[in-house]
Amino acid sequence: MSDNAKISIDGLTKVFYKKNSSVVALKDINVEIQDGEFVCLIGPSGCGKTTLLRILAGLETPSIGEFTIAQGKEDRPIQSMVFQEQGVIPWLTVYENVAFGLKMRHLPKDTVQERTDYYLRKVGLDKFANLYPKELSGGMKQRVSIARAFANDPEILLMDEPFGALDEQNKFILQEELLNIWSETKKTVLFITHSIDEALLLSDRILLMSSQPGQIIDQKTIDLARPRNMEQVRSNKEMADDFVNIWKHLQVEVQGSRI
């Protein structure tokens, strides 16, 4: 593990067993993600992307291999995870949802209020703090999830297609808000997406996965300067070339999985 690595994954393989059969979901994953790096993971459906995040989140155990997440502050949680479906708690208000992790850590009330208020403002929900999730749109629920994840101040942030179910307008707004918060906090982020545009906009680096069993078979470093927006991504020739190359990679892997 290099000095600046936040996440180090070494020889990780995951096998799921069913009665008399088994499925290799991930095979020999080896990668390092640096402290403060924003990394997107792209691959065909069913290649094990979510399984990898669930292992890093402690929700699954690897069959072979190991991973390490470098601990900074001892009182800081290792990770927070944002799912594709809205992971809000329906019986809690917006404020209570964002404050939930902080309260579970038994932090001082002043600290809980300060962090909760700050991130509610950052995602534009301060005026909706007393509403319940049933009173919110899908985009607003995802803002709650993002605010809660950052407010809890984890070592790493794991995001599993958090904008996948949103319309284009809400997606662009939340991408911008996410980048604004990330630029301040410099959290280490591993972000799953099926959108090549989204990966090019958000990433420092893109990891490309094969079809099942999932392996990391290539990577692309994004050199377009930050801050960047979607218009810049789509009008930049190098980004256009990267888009085509990633698209071809996905085509090859999807076709290969059907043979």
VOGU-3710 file (C-alpha; in Angstrom, 3 decimals, decimal comma):
1> msdnakisid> 0,000/0,000/0,000  1,550/3,288/-1,104  1,895/6,159/1,373  -0,961/8,211/-0,090  -3,372/5,334/-0,785  -6,729/5,549/0,979  -8,149/2,288/-0,406  -5,931/-0,671/-1,293  -7,484/-3,821/-2,772  -5,238/-6,871/-3,159
11> gltkvfykkn> -6,192/-10,059/-5,023  -9,869/-9,741/-4,115  -12,170/-12,464/-5,428  -15,823/-13,040/-4,544  -17,690/-16,297/-5,188  -21,388/-16,793/-4,489  -22,518/-20,365/-3,816  -25,966/-21,765/-4,620  -26,783/-25,368/-3,773  -24,670/-27,306/-6,310
21> ssvvalkdin> -23,366/-24,331/-8,276  -21,229/-21,260/-7,809  -20,836/-17,880/-9,491  -17,580/-15,916/-9,537  -18,706/-12,294/-9,234  -15,274/-10,685/-8,874  -11,875/-12,092/-9,824  -8,466/-10,919/-8,658  -9,224/-7,233/-8,146  -6,052/-5,224/-7,539
31> veiqdgefvc> -6,268/-1,452/-7,281  -5,245/1,506/-5,157  -7,312/4,664/-4,775  -5,461/7,693/-3,492  -6,512/9,933/-0,622  -8,932/12,562/-1,959  -9,294/10,894/-5,357  -12,669/10,728/-7,128  -12,817/7,402/-8,983  -15,677/6,142/-11,141
41> ligpsgcgkt> -16,269/2,468/-11,849  -17,797/1,524/-15,204  -18,634/-1,916/-16,554  -21,461/-3,956/-18,075  -24,466/-4,882/-15,951  -23,793/-7,833/-13,670  -20,007/-7,422/-13,641  -19,790/-7,095/-9,853  -19,534/-3,331/-9,392  -22,097/-3,208/-6,584
51> tllrilagle> -20,617/-6,331/-5,001  -17,249/-4,574/-4,808  -18,813/-1,566/-3,077  -20,705/-3,808/-0,674  -17,454/-5,532/0,273  -15,773/-2,179/0,937  -18,831/-1,174/2,980  -18,586/-4,327/5,096  -21,883/-5,709/3,777  -20,196/-8,671/2,032
61> tpsigeftia> -16,984/-10,557/2,769  -14,390/-11,420/0,100  -13,825/-15,091/-0,696  -10,120/-14,530/-1,403  -7,897/-11,505/-0,995  -8,186/-8,446/1,180  -8,660/-4,709/1,240  -7,429/-1,913/3,457  -8,968/1,498/4,121  -6,459/3,852/5,721
71> qgkedrpiqs> -7,769/5,264/8,986  -7,270/8,975/9,574  -9,051/10,257/12,659  -9,976/7,503/15,085  -13,410/8,997/15,778  -14,303/9,169/12,078  -16,431/6,387/10,513  -14,690/4,308/7,862  -17,295/4,775/5,138  -20,708/6,074/4,157
81> mvfqeqgvip> -22,681/4,595/1,273  -25,237/6,254/-1,004  -27,456/3,827/-2,918  -29,310/4,204/-6,220  -32,658/3,958/-4,491  -33,345/6,685/-1,974  -31,885/5,463/1,304  -33,776/7,903/3,497  -35,562/6,823/6,673  -39,273/7,481/6,041
91> wltvyenvaf> -40,311/8,225/9,638  -37,591/10,856/10,149  -37,675/14,452/8,908  -35,098/15,779/6,455  -33,143/17,267/9,359  -33,309/14,051/11,384  -32,172/11,990/8,375  -29,093/14,143/7,814  -28,298/14,209/11,542  -28,846/10,464/12,006
101> glkmrhlpkd> -25,236/9,276/11,673  -23,938/12,109/13,822  -26,401/11,300/16,593  -25,514/7,598/16,395  -21,906/8,612/17,093  -23,097/10,521/20,191  -21,462/13,758/19,079  -22,204/16,963/20,997  -25,550/18,549/20,140  -23,886/21,745/18,923
111> tvqertdyyl> -21,686/19,752/16,531  -24,674/17,780/15,221  -26,662/20,943/14,591  -23,749/22,798/12,999  -22,886/19,997/10,549  -26,503/19,193/9,753  -27,411/22,818/9,084  -24,283/23,300/6,966  -24,941/20,359/4,646  -28,650/21,089/4,389
121> rkvgldkfan> -27,661/24,527/3,069  -25,081/23,003/0,719  -27,712/20,821/-0,971  -30,438/23,483/-0,874  -32,706/21,738/1,622  -32,474/24,094/4,596  -36,017/25,365/3,919  -37,336/21,788/3,847  -35,684/20,561/7,065  -38,973/19,719/8,793
131> lypkelsggm> -40,554/17,805/5,913  -40,785/14,020/5,742  -39,477/11,939/2,795  -43,022/11,288/1,480  -43,295/15,048/0,876  -40,121/15,173/-1,234  -39,325/14,518/-4,895  -36,852/11,814/-5,911  -34,120/14,375/-6,476  -34,677/15,927/-3,063
141> kqrvsiaraf> -34,460/12,511/-1,401  -31,098/11,918/-3,028  -29,935/15,314/-1,773  -30,829/14,134/1,727  -28,737/10,981/1,216  -25,758/12,962/-0,057  -25,986/15,513/2,756  -26,173/12,733/5,356  -23,151/10,936/3,873  -20,929/14,034/3,868
151> andpeillmd> -22,180/15,290/7,240  -21,062/12,053/8,871  -17,479/12,844/7,736  -16,413/9,310/6,712  -12,950/8,278/5,573  -14,361/7,229/2,180  -17,635/7,707/0,328  -19,155/4,848/-1,683  -21,838/5,791/-4,216  -23,819/3,208/-6,175
161> epfgaldeqn> -25,457/4,963/-9,144  -27,006/7,615/-6,895  -28,394/9,609/-9,838  -29,367/6,688/-12,059  -33,128/7,006/-11,505  -33,307/10,784/-11,921  -34,285/12,850/-14,951  -31,511/14,669/-16,822  -32,189/18,083/-15,282  -32,075/16,823/-11,687
171> kfilqeelln> -29,061/14,679/-12,515  -27,055/17,673/-13,777  -28,019/19,751/-10,733  -27,004/17,036/-8,276  -23,756/16,289/-10,125  -22,814/19,944/-9,755  -23,784/19,995/-6,071  -21,811/16,807/-5,434  -18,700/18,259/-7,069  -19,051/21,495/-5,106
181> iwsetkktvl> -19,158/19,603/-1,803  -16,367/17,230/-2,844  -14,109/20,138/-3,858  -14,392/21,448/-0,278  -14,075/18,160/1,595  -11,736/16,229/-0,763  -13,270/12,966/0,355  -12,059/9,785/-1,310  -14,986/8,691/-3,509  -15,662/5,435/-5,366
191> fithsideal> -18,673/6,038/-7,608  -20,515/3,477/-9,755  -22,193/4,737/-12,902  -23,457/3,445/-16,245  -23,200/6,941/-17,736  -19,948/7,641/-19,570  -20,712/11,372/-19,584  -21,179/11,301/-15,826  -17,895/9,466/-15,284  -15,992/11,943/-17,481
201> llsdrillms> -17,525/14,876/-15,611  -16,929/13,604/-12,077  -13,752/11,547/-12,201  -10,095/11,967/-11,588  -9,794/8,399/-12,879  -12,145/5,842/-14,434  -11,757/2,106/-13,792  -13,120/-0,137/-16,547  -14,432/-3,572/-15,597  -14,885/-6,702/-17,655
211> sqpgqiidqk> -18,043/-8,763/-17,896  -18,551/-11,449/-15,258  -16,374/-12,438/-13,544  -15,605/-8,780/-12,949  -11,995/-7,711/-13,312  -10,452/-4,260/-13,652  -8,945/-4,457/-17,109  -8,186/-0,828/-17,929  -8,223/2,679/-16,510  -8,332/6,232/-17,813
221> tidlarprnm> -7,016/9,343/-16,091  -9,120/12,445/-16,760  -6,882/15,433/-17,463  -9,557/18,077/-18,065  -8,977/20,789/-15,456  -11,396/21,335/-12,589  -13,840/22,900/-12,082  -15,466/21,458/-15,188  -19,035/21,234/-16,450  -20,888/18,984/-18,873
231> eqvrsnkema> -20,648/21,495/-21,717  -16,854/21,481/-21,414  -16,756/17,696/-21,264  -18,871/17,288/-24,386  -17,009/19,937/-26,397  -13,498/18,724/-25,531  -11,856/16,550/-28,211  -9,878/14,412/-25,765  -13,030/13,779/-23,742  -14,859/12,843/-26,945
241> ddfvniwkhl> -12,120/10,337/-27,755  -12,296/8,928/-24,230  -16,083/8,611/-24,548  -15,721/6,576/-27,768  -13,031/4,329/-26,280  -15,084/3,609/-23,160  -18,169/2,975/-25,297  -16,209/0,467/-27,399  -14,956/-1,216/-24,237  -18,526/-1,661/-22,990
251> qvevqgsri> -19,680/-2,997/-26,371  -16,916/-5,595/-26,430  -17,614/-6,721/-22,869  -21,394/-6,905/-23,328  -21,024/-8,881/-26,571  -18,453/-11,153/-24,964  -20,803/-11,947/-22,091  -23,411/-13,225/-24,579  -21,147/-15,689/-26,346
//
